[in-house]
Amino acid sequence: MDEPTELLARTIGLRVKHERQSRKWTLDQLASHAGVSRRMVVNVEQGLANPSVGTLLRLSDALGVSLPALVEPPTTQKAKVTRAGAGAALWTGENGGRGILMASSNSPEAFELWEWVLMSGDSHSSEAHSAGTQELLHVLEGEITITVASETFVLGAGDSLAFPGDEDHTYNNASHEPTRFVMSVLEPGVGTSPRTENSHV
């Protein structure tokens, strides 16, 4: 892991451990509630893992906190600026793409703003978010193919898509050029409703 990734992993680990201990849960209890292995919980808490967004969502749901609460230090400020290059990179594609969490609100209504770059050939599959989740996506550059459940949409620069995030969905750049898009995710009632059977991002 590079230095920013290591720092993010340590931040996540400390927050997960704090939330788990505040509930007086054992490692096994958190693993059971989140549907992940005990080894994964240990690695996350020790900052040794670079967990997928899906794993982070499972942990955040189990702990009843928003995903942003796990990746950002707590703050009492009403307004928070995220400078260019300072967002939390929570996904990295095989060809160099990145999914960056740029801004977010607090629970129980988790509202997130993401910036994504998919390089040619990059693909990101996302299992269903919790019930009621909505996503809005706007393409800034390039072309992207999005599959939501059994429907497929091909979007170009300037196109937008609104879709239910509680369905399995996939982002794919089948073109020869990089694709850049912004996305907002609204996940209501964080920690209050179970995820669907296949729940990752």
C-alpha positions in Angstrom: 0.0 0.0 0.0 1.2 3.5 -0.7 1.3 6.2 2.0 -2.2 7.7 1.5 -3.7 4.2 1.3 -1.9 3.1 4.5 -3.2 6.3 6.3 -6.7 5.6 5.1 -6.5 1.9 6.2 -5.3 3.0 9.7 -8.1 5.6 10.0 -10.7 3.0 9.1 -9.2 0.4 11.5 -9.2 2.8 14.4 -12.8 3.8 13.8 -14.0 0.2 13.3 -12.3 -0.9 16.5 -13.7 2.1 18.4 -17.2 1.4 17.2 -17.0 -2.3 18.0 -15.6 -1.7 21.5 -18.2 0.9 22.3 -20.8 -1.8 21.7 -18.8 -4.2 23.8 -18.7 -6.6 20.9 -16.0 -9.2 20.3 -14.3 -9.6 17.0 -16.4 -12.7 16.4 -19.6 -10.8 17.1 -18.8 -8.0 14.6 -17.7 -10.6 12.0 -21.0 -12.4 12.5 -23.2 -9.2 12.3 -21.3 -8.0 9.2 -21.2 -11.3 7.4 -17.4 -11.2 7.0 -14.6 -13.4 8.4 -13.0 -12.8 11.8 -9.6 -12.5 10.0 -11.0 -9.7 7.8 -12.1 -7.8 10.9 -8.7 -8.3 12.6 -6.9 -7.1 9.4 -9.2 -4.1 9.1 -8.8 -3.0 12.7 -5.0 -3.4 12.5 -4.9 -1.3 9.3 -3.4 -4.2 7.4 -6.2 -4.6 4.9 -7.4 -2.4 2.0 -11.0 -3.5 2.3 -13.4 -3.3 -0.7 -16.2 -0.8 -0.6 -18.5 -3.8 -0.1 -16.7 -5.0 3.0 -16.8 -1.4 4.4 -20.5 -1.2 3.8 -21.1 -4.5 5.6 -19.1 -3.2 8.6 -20.8 0.2 8.6 -24.3 -1.5 8.4 -23.4 -3.9 11.3 -22.2 -1.0 13.4 -25.1 1.3 12.5 -22.9 4.1 11.1 -22.5 5.5 7.7 -19.7 4.5 5.3 -18.3 8.0 5.4 -18.1 7.8 9.2 -15.7 4.9 8.9 -13.3 6.7 6.5 -13.3 10.2 7.8 -12.2 11.5 11.2 -15.1 12.7 13.4 -15.8 16.5 13.2 -18.2 18.9 14.8 -18.0 21.4 11.9 -21.2 22.0 10.0 -19.3 22.6 6.8 -16.4 20.6 5.6 -14.1 21.3 2.6 -12.4 18.5 0.7 -9.5 19.9 -1.3 -8.5 18.6 -4.7 -6.7 15.3 -4.2 -7.7 14.9 -0.6 -10.8 12.6 -1.1 -10.7 9.0 0.2 -9.8 6.6 -2.6 -11.9 3.6 -1.8 -11.7 1.7 -5.1 -8.8 1.2 -7.5 -9.2 -0.5 -10.9 -6.9 -3.0 -12.4 -6.1 -0.5 -15.2 -5.6 2.5 -12.9 -9.2 3.8 -12.4 -10.2 5.2 -9.0 -13.4 5.7 -7.0 -13.0 8.7 -4.6 -15.4 9.7 -1.9 -15.3 13.5 -2.1 -18.0 14.6 0.4 -20.6 13.1 2.6 -23.3 13.8 5.2 -23.8 12.1 8.6 -26.1 9.2 9.4 -28.9 8.3 9.6 -29.3 9.7 6.1 -26.0 8.9 4.4 -25.6 11.1 1.4 -22.3 10.7 -0.5 -20.6 12.5 -3.4 -18.2 10.4 -5.5 -15.8 11.1 -8.3 -14.9 8.2 -10.5 -12.4 7.6 -13.3 -12.6 4.3 -15.2 -9.7 3.6 -17.5 -10.2 1.6 -20.7 -11.2 -1.9 -19.7 -11.9 -1.0 -16.1 -15.1 -2.5 -14.5 -16.6 -2.3 -11.1 -19.4 -4.6 -10.0 -21.5 -3.5 -7.0 -23.9 -5.7 -5.1 -27.1 -4.2 -3.8 -26.9 -1.5 -1.2 -29.5 -1.4 1.6 -33.2 -1.1 0.8 -34.2 2.4 -0.5 -30.7 3.5 -1.7 -30.8 5.8 -4.7 -27.9 6.7 -7.0 -27.5 9.6 -9.4 -24.7 9.6 -12.0 -23.5 12.2 -14.5 -20.8 11.5 -17.1 -18.2 14.3 -17.5 -15.9 12.6 -20.1 -15.9 9.5 -22.1 -18.4 6.6 -22.3 -19.7 4.2 -19.7 -21.9 1.1 -19.8 -24.0 0.6 -16.7 -26.0 -2.5 -15.9 -28.7 -2.3 -13.2 -30.3 -5.7 -12.5 -31.2 -6.8 -16.0 -31.1 -3.4 -17.8 -28.1 -2.0 -19.6 -27.5 1.7 -20.3 -24.7 3.2 -22.5 -24.0 6.8 -21.5 -21.7 9.5 -23.0 -20.4 12.8 -21.9 -23.3 15.0 -20.6 -25.6 12.0 -20.0 -27.1 11.3 -16.6 -28.8 8.3 -15.0 -30.9 7.8 -11.9 -31.3 4.3 -10.6 -32.1 2.2 -7.5 -28.9 1.3 -5.7 -30.6 -1.6 -3.9 -30.2 -3.6 -7.1 -27.0 -5.2 -8.2 -25.2 -2.9 -10.7 -22.0 -2.7 -12.7 -20.0 0.2 -14.2 -17.9 -0.7 -17.2 -15.7 1.2 -19.6 -15.6 -0.7 -22.8 -14.3 2.2 -24.8 -10.6 3.0 -25.6 -10.6 6.3 -23.7 -10.8 7.1 -19.9 -14.3 7.8 -18.5 -14.9 10.3 -15.7 -18.1 10.7 -13.9 -19.6 12.0 -10.6 -22.1 10.1 -8.6 -24.2 10.8 -5.6 -25.6 8.1 -3.3 -28.4 8.4 -0.8 -28.7 5.6 1.6 -31.5 6.2 4.1 -31.6 4.8 7.6 -28.1 3.6 7.8 -27.8 0.6 10.2 -31.6 0.3 10.6 -32.4 -2.0 7.7 -30.6 -5.2 6.7 -29.0 -5.4 3.3 -30.3 -7.7 0.6 -28.9 -11.2 0.5 -26.0 -10.2 -1.8 -24.8 -7.0 -0.3 -21.6 -5.3 -1.4 -20.9 -2.1 -3.2 
